[in-house]
Amino acid sequence: MTELTLILAAAYLLGSVSFAILVARAYGLPDPRSHGSGNPGATNMLRTGRKSAAALTLLGDALKGYVAVWLAQWATTRWNLPAFLPYLAALAAFLGHLFPVFFGFKGGKGVATAVGVLLALDARLGSLAVATWALVFAVTRISSLSALVAAALAPVYGWLLLGSGPQTGILALLCALVLARHHSNIRKLISGEEAAFKKR
């Protein structure tokens, strides 16, 4: 039980590292929480015009989720812990991103971190989610809609690939949180006010 608690705490702390804020400080950019959508994530960083800053944010947020799950997978084998621990660690890392202890519990929407944990949990599952996002974005050029569709379908992919069980339930909860964090985007999509990225 002690090992399980330590792994989940470590996953949460990893998730609490906001790369959007750290990258913005390194680049001398405004705090991402103070402009655009106010969301500390890669999409809002892209609005600064610094593509490299957005790319670093995306990579960092995805990598922290991946590492959190990888550590849990290692610990599960090392200490013979429950098989669903990596899924709990994925949820803990995701909650860390949403409510980061290092930044006043005000975090992002978690799309990149969700991608990272999905890829670590099952490469097929993560790849299908990424492909879904890319396909919807290619058609609509709307990042939030792409994330919503990918999040809605990820539990379906999980059920098809992994079967039913606690793992799929935890996955469904994680994806439901992604949908919930996009509530303002959903309202804008319904009203037709959600902005799309222009093709270049």
Steps between C-alpha positions, in 0.01 A plus 500: 500500500789736575650439157165560331455832681852611411449421132170688484648798685796505261264483201297792633812709562630425150165605358515822701800626301348751256727517199302785344589724794861382519556537125336843500739613773800357314398681180410822676139467386190607690352254745267283287233539766486874430421504126306321229283227645681525834582132475860395578534263209662457161213647298503824697879513479467478122303823508817681613645433155785290638452157350804361678355605836173326415686187388703487821184542705327222310799268536552576868136455598474174307832370631413558866186288456697230321769490768246484782336194347834340412613532863177341616544214253854444627384508862215261426746240374767577760275486808218280369243776532146493356487488120275807486757719678633652172145612421467662842838666445376627164201655675721646774735660247204638310348646817838652576487682168145620562567602860877556535620540857791714378277757328210565731300198378415689178606287205421425139253283317729199487488393136877457456534326837211270411678409175815420696328269745301326226814429299669359810202286599462351152673626187207391284253689714711815505564483127129469423425802719771706329380390156144599590614844614707548184218393268241728660745790508591450133133534409388773744819683607342524847730369774235476772258301282782264407580444867134446588448238230823319591407502870151372429630212287801403716292293748342320204846420364601388849201269531570347160872454566508426873155366577283599793627531855635758746761616249236601248297669774799711607568584135138610454527724808818661369339573164186633670723750683645612165147563375405683819805728479388605152157621616565856380616371162187288472284809554696690234473210257124491546472876450741497204749727677790255535803619306671284239865507402553647156672290236840625390 
